[in-house]
């Protein structure tokens, strides 16, 4: 009797937008997430992302809290107003006690704290993105 193996479902690489005003953070997340199989595009701020964005471009958004001009909360609201419903993850180095609750109430799927975001961000992305 021979068994025919069913192919495992193959998903295209997940497309991640990273918005952070720090060149070092953008570069490190591009390398970190790229090594885990994600396709990463980076943006220096809200205007940079919104100026190039079309619905369906990304599977998830990783948004820094503190950005020049529009902060992460306002950027998420702008994305939602454009009909973009992909999950968003907030990243922040600010130690505000109620930030996690505030981020969840605003519609973020998770909050990942800087600087220890390497494995935690990858884990959160895998939890947030459907198979």
N, C-alpha and C positions, 0 to 999 in steps of 0.2 A: 504494500500500500504506500503510495507516495502522497506526501502532503505538499500542497502548493501554498507557499507563504503569501499572505496578502500584503501588498505594499503598505507601508506606513504613510499616513497622510503627510504631504509635503506642503508646507506653508512658505510663501515668499518671505524673505527677510522683513522683519518689522521695521518700519520707517519712523525714526524718532527725531523730533525737533528739540534742540537744546537752546534755550534763550538765557544767556548770562553775560553780564558786562565784563567779566574777567577773562582775558585771553587764556590764562593758564587753566581755568576751569573748563572752558570750551574745548581746549586741546586735550586735556586729560579725559574728559567724558567721551570725546570722539574716539580716542584710542581704546579706552576701557570698554565702551559699548560695542565698538567695531570689532574688537577681539572676541566678543561674545555673540557675534553674528547679526547685530543690529546695523541698519544703515542709518547713519547719523548726519544730520545737517545742523549747523550751528548758526546762531544769530546773535548780534551784539545787543539787541534790545527789541522792544515791542514794535517800533516803527520798521525796523529791518525785517522782522518776520511778517508783519501785516502787509507790508508793501510787496511781498513776493508770494503771498499765500493764496492757494485755491483749495476749496473743500476737497477732502480726500487725499491731500498731499501726504499727511502723516497719520500714523496709527496711534501715536501718543506724543504729548507735549511735556517737556521737562522745563519748568519755568522758575527762574530765580525770584525770590520775594522782592529784593531791592534792585530795581533797574532804574536807569535814568529816564525821567519823564514818567511813563506809565509803569506802575509796579506790577508784580505778578498777579495780584487780585484783579486789577483793572484789565490786564491782558487776557486773563481767562474770561472775563465778562465780554470783552471785545470778540473773542473767538466764538463764544456762545451766541452772540448777537449776529454773527455771520453764518450761523447754522452749523457750526463745527461742534460735533458732540464727542469726538475722540477723548479718551481720558487724559487728564493732566496731573502731573506730579509736581508739587512745589519742592524746591530745594532752598535751604536757607542756613546761614551761619548765625543768625540772630537767635538768641536764647530767650525769647518771649514766652512766658509760661502758658498762655492760652493760644499760642500760634497753631498748634495741631487742631484744636477744636474749631478755631476760626477758619482754617484752611478747609476742613471738611465741610463746614457749613457753606462755604463759598463754592463748593463743588469740586474741590481737588480730591482725587482718589487716594492720595497719601502725601505725607510730608517726610522728606528725607533731610536729615541735618548734615551740614558740612562740618568738618572736613572728612568725616568717616563715611563717605557715601559709596565706596567702590562696590562691595558685595551687597550692601543693603539696597542700593539703587537697582542693581541687576535683579535682585530677588523681588523687589516691588514691581518692576516692569514685567517680570514673568507672571506675577500674581494678577496684575491689572489687565494684561493683554490676553484675550481669549485664544485658545488653541485652534 
